[in-house]
Amino acid sequence: MNSRSLDVLLDIELPVTVRVGSVQMTFGDVLGLNAGSLVEFDHAAEEPVEVLVNDRVLARGEIVMVQGSYGVRITEISSRRERLDTGVGADPETTGEM
């Protein structure tokens, strides 16, 4: 692939998500949320957060504050196998997810 072809790929936008944790709630519980409600995640504060690109875990890191804004310091890049296995609809039996 020549560099001109690669330049086209560098301009493609992809959704990036930082997953702090998750929780399952009933629809009724969601409707009951309001300002000040507390939602507890299944994730300890000291555990790494996941960085997802196009709904696949690309990396893990820690939340940091930079000049009054939040960011993520990448501490681990996911293996190629993990990146391929963590897509939407991936089988929890083979990915180790629950």
Secondary structure, DSSP 8 states (H G I E B T S, - for coil): --HHHHHHHHT----EEEE-------HHHHHT--TT-----SS-TTS-EEEEETTEEEEEEEEEEETTEEEEEEEEE--HHHHHHTSTT--HHHH---
